[in-house]
């Protein structure tokens, strides 16, 4: 089982490392947000006595990069289903759960790598972490967040066979999760309805954990962040494994 997980993980990592256009293309959106919001709203944020907006924004941008990269890992499942590779994989004498876990951890590794690239890029925009020794725990937090959303993407892809339908559903899920997570604005003193949505949004806890580790600012608390992320990640891994084993090709 471990060998199967490793092989599927290695496949995802090799696909990423050999696609320079994918690596470079994924940086466009974070750079746009850093330029348009980081500098455009920086003076407004400082005028409100909130400090540097770049410092506040960067963990949210890293979270955005991770969720967009990892959750669309499910699209590769549909792609492989349409072109026959998934059928060859599923008929092999190996556990389907191992295949799903390998793909999930592979997608999470790719998303974490993208998050690290964005983190390095933000250093040139003036970002500086609160404590450099906490960068490694922050990378582990990135992997946990990526695992959660990679499992979610594969779970949804296991229920669909249409790529356009997957994109519509994912956009319907991803965009609200991103904008309601507090990635772009503080969660203090916001309307009650937004507070409710932010509280049930798993990305809120991921971004909050990154802020705790990178800029020493937290809304929920690191213990609650880690606990919620671990529980939801395990739930999505369990559901993803169940639905993946029921795929018919």
C-alpha positions as CSV (number, residue, x, y, z in Angstrom):
1,X,0.0,0.0,0.0
2,X,2.8,2.4,0.9
3,X,4.5,1.7,-2.5
4,X,1.3,2.5,-4.3
5,X,0.9,5.8,-2.4
6,X,4.5,6.7,-3.2
7,X,4.1,5.9,-6.9
8,X,1.0,8.0,-7.3
9,X,2.6,10.8,-5.2
10,X,5.7,10.7,-7.4
11,X,3.6,10.9,-10.6
12,X,1.9,14.1,-9.4
13,X,5.2,15.7,-8.3
14,X,6.9,14.8,-11.6
15,X,4.0,16.3,-13.6
16,X,4.4,19.5,-11.7
17,X,8.2,19.7,-11.9
18,X,8.2,19.1,-15.7
19,X,5.6,21.8,-16.4
20,X,7.3,25.2,-16.2
21,X,4.3,27.0,-17.7
22,X,2.1,25.6,-14.8
23,X,4.6,26.9,-12.3
24,X,4.9,30.3,-13.8
25,X,1.2,30.6,-14.6
26,X,0.2,30.0,-11.1
27,X,2.1,33.0,-9.9
28,X,0.0,35.5,-12.0
29,X,-3.0,35.7,-9.6
30,X,-0.9,36.1,-6.4
31,X,1.2,38.9,-8.0
32,X,-2.0,40.7,-9.2
33,X,-3.5,40.6,-5.7
34,X,-0.2,41.7,-4.1
35,X,0.1,44.7,-6.5
36,X,-3.6,45.7,-6.7
37,X,-4.5,45.2,-3.1
38,X,-1.2,45.2,-1.2
39,X,-0.2,48.6,-2.5
40,X,-3.6,49.9,-3.5
41,X,-5.2,49.4,-0.1
42,X,-2.1,49.7,2.0
43,X,-2.6,53.3,2.9
44,X,-6.2,52.7,3.8
45,X,-5.2,49.8,6.1
46,X,-2.5,51.9,7.8
47,X,-4.8,54.9,8.2
48,X,-7.2,52.6,10.1
49,X,-4.3,51.8,12.5
50,X,-4.0,48.2,11.3
51,X,-0.3,48.3,10.4
52,X,1.2,47.1,7.2
53,X,-1.4,45.6,4.8
54,X,1.3,43.6,3.0
55,X,2.1,41.8,6.2
56,X,-1.5,41.1,6.8
57,X,-2.3,40.1,3.2
58,X,0.6,37.7,2.5
59,X,-0.7,34.7,4.6
60,X,-4.1,35.1,2.8
61,X,-2.5,35.1,-0.6
62,X,-0.5,32.0,0.3
63,X,-3.8,30.4,1.4
64,X,-5.4,31.4,-1.9
65,X,-2.6,29.9,-3.9
66,X,-2.8,26.6,-1.9
67,X,-6.6,26.2,-2.2
68,X,-6.8,27.0,-5.9
69,X,-3.9,24.6,-6.7
70,X,-4.9,21.8,-4.5
71,X,-8.7,21.7,-5.0
72,X,-8.3,21.6,-8.8
73,X,-6.2,18.5,-8.3
74,X,-9.6,16.8,-8.7
75,X,-9.7,18.0,-12.3
76,X,-6.8,15.6,-13.1
77,X,-9.0,12.7,-11.9
78,X,-11.6,13.6,-14.5
79,X,-9.0,14.2,-17.1
80,X,-7.5,10.8,-16.5
81,X,-10.9,9.2,-16.5
82,X,-11.7,10.7,-20.0
83,X,-8.4,9.6,-21.4
84,X,-8.3,6.1,-19.9
85,X,-5.4,6.3,-17.5
86,X,-7.7,6.2,-14.5
87,X,-9.2,2.9,-15.8
88,X,-5.8,1.3,-16.1
89,X,-5.0,2.5,-12.6
90,X,-8.2,1.2,-11.0
91,X,-8.0,-2.3,-12.6
92,X,-4.5,-2.7,-11.2
93,X,-4.3,-5.2,-8.3
94,X,-3.7,-2.4,-5.7
95,X,-6.0,-0.7,-3.2
96,X,-8.1,2.1,-4.6
97,X,-7.7,3.9,-1.2
98,X,-4.0,3.9,-1.7
99,X,-4.4,5.4,-5.2
100,X,-6.6,8.1,-3.8
101,X,-4.2,8.9,-0.9
102,X,-1.2,9.0,-3.3
103,X,-3.0,11.4,-5.6
104,X,-4.2,13.5,-2.6
105,X,-0.7,13.8,-1.0
106,X,0.8,14.4,-4.4
107,X,-1.6,17.3,-5.1
108,X,-1.0,18.6,-1.6
109,X,2.8,18.5,-2.2
110,X,2.4,20.4,-5.4
111,X,0.2,23.0,-3.8
112,X,2.6,23.4,-0.9
113,X,5.5,23.9,-3.3
114,X,3.4,26.7,-5.0
115,X,2.7,28.2,-1.6
116,X,6.5,28.2,-0.9
117,X,7.2,29.9,-4.2
118,X,4.7,32.6,-3.5
119,X,6.2,33.0,0.0
120,X,9.6,33.6,-1.5
121,X,8.1,36.0,-4.0
122,X,6.5,38.1,-1.3
123,X,9.8,38.7,0.3
124,X,10.6,41.0,-2.7
125,X,7.3,42.9,-2.0
126,X,8.5,43.8,1.5
127,X,7.1,41.0,3.5
128,X,9.1,39.7,6.4
129,X,8.0,36.8,8.8
130,X,7.8,37.5,12.5
131,X,10.2,34.6,13.3
132,X,12.2,32.8,10.6
133,X,12.3,29.7,12.8
134,X,8.5,29.4,12.4
135,X,8.7,29.2,8.6
136,X,9.2,25.4,8.7
137,X,6.0,24.9,10.9
138,X,4.3,27.3,8.4
139,X,5.2,25.0,5.5
140,X,3.8,22.1,7.5
141,X,0.6,24.1,8.0
142,X,0.5,24.7,4.2
143,X,0.7,21.0,3.6
144,X,-2.1,20.3,6.1
145,X,-4.3,23.0,4.3
146,X,-3.4,21.6,0.9
147,X,-4.2,18.0,2.0
148,X,-7.7,19.1,3.2
149,X,-8.6,20.8,-0.1
150,X,-6.9,18.3,-2.3
151,X,-9.0,15.6,-0.7
152,X,-12.1,17.7,-1.2
153,X,-11.3,18.2,-4.9
154,X,-10.8,14.4,-5.5
155,X,-14.0,13.7,-3.5
156,X,-16.1,16.0,-5.8
157,X,-14.3,14.7,-8.9
158,X,-15.2,11.1,-7.9
159,X,-18.8,12.0,-8.1
160,X,-18.6,13.7,-11.5
161,X,-17.5,12.7,-15.0
162,X,-17.9,16.1,-16.7
163,X,-15.0,18.5,-16.5
164,X,-17.1,21.6,-17.2
165,X,-19.4,20.6,-14.3
166,X,-16.5,20.2,-12.0
167,X,-15.2,23.6,-12.8
168,X,-18.5,25.2,-12.2
169,X,-19.0,23.5,-8.8
170,X,-15.4,24.2,-7.7
171,X,-15.7,27.9,-8.6
172,X,-19.0,28.0,-6.7
173,X,-17.1,26.5,-3.7
174,X,-13.7,28.1,-4.0
175,X,-14.5,31.7,-4.5
176,X,-16.9,32.1,-1.5
177,X,-14.4,30.2,0.7
178,X,-11.6,32.5,-0.3
179,X,-13.4,35.8,0.0
180,X,-15.2,34.8,3.3
181,X,-12.1,33.4,4.9
182,X,-10.6,36.7,6.1
183,X,-7.8,36.4,3.6
184,X,-8.3,40.0,2.5
185,X,-9.8,41.6,5.6
186,X,-9.6,41.2,9.4
187,X,-12.4,39.1,10.9
188,X,-12.7,41.5,13.9
189,X,-15.8,43.8,14.0
190,X,-17.5,42.4,10.9
191,X,-21.3,41.8,10.5
192,X,-22.7,38.8,12.2
193,X,-23.6,37.0,8.9
194,X,-20.0,37.3,7.7
195,X,-18.8,36.0,11.1
196,X,-21.0,32.9,10.7
197,X,-19.7,32.2,7.2
198,X,-16.1,32.7,8.2
199,X,-16.5,30.4,11.2
200,X,-17.8,27.5,9.1
201,X,-15.2,28.2,6.3
202,X,-12.2,25.8,6.7
203,X,-9.9,28.1,4.9
204,X,-10.5,30.7,7.6
205,X,-8.6,28.5,10.0
206,X,-5.9,27.8,7.5
207,X,-5.2,31.4,6.9
208,X,-5.4,32.2,10.6
209,X,-2.9,29.5,11.3
210,X,-0.5,30.9,8.7
211,X,-0.9,34.4,10.2
212,X,-0.1,33.0,13.7
213,X,3.1,31.5,12.4
214,X,4.2,34.2,10.0
215,X,3.1,37.5,11.6
216,X,2.1,36.5,15.2
217,X,-1.5,37.5,14.7
218,X,-4.4,35.2,15.4
219,X,-8.2,35.4,15.5
220,X,-9.3,31.9,16.5
221,X,-6.1,30.7,18.2
222,X,-3.5,28.2,16.9
223,X,-4.9,25.2,18.9
224,X,-8.4,25.6,17.4
225,X,-6.9,26.2,13.9
226,X,-4.9,23.0,14.0
227,X,-7.8,21.0,15.5
228,X,-10.4,22.1,13.0
229,X,-8.0,21.6,10.0
230,X,-7.0,18.1,11.2
231,X,-10.7,17.0,11.8
232,X,-11.9,18.3,8.5
233,X,-8.9,16.9,6.6
234,X,-9.6,13.5,8.1
235,X,-13.3,13.7,7.2
236,X,-12.5,14.7,3.6
237,X,-9.9,12.0,3.3
238,X,-12.4,9.4,4.5
239,X,-15.2,10.6,2.2
240,X,-12.8,11.0,-0.7
241,X,-11.6,7.4,-0.2
242,X,-15.1,6.1,0.0
243,X,-16.4,7.8,-3.2
244,X,-13.1,7.1,-5.1
245,X,-13.6,3.3,-4.4
246,X,-17.0,3.6,-6.0
247,X,-15.9,5.1,-9.3
248,X,-17.1,3.2,-12.3
249,X,-15.0,3.5,-15.5
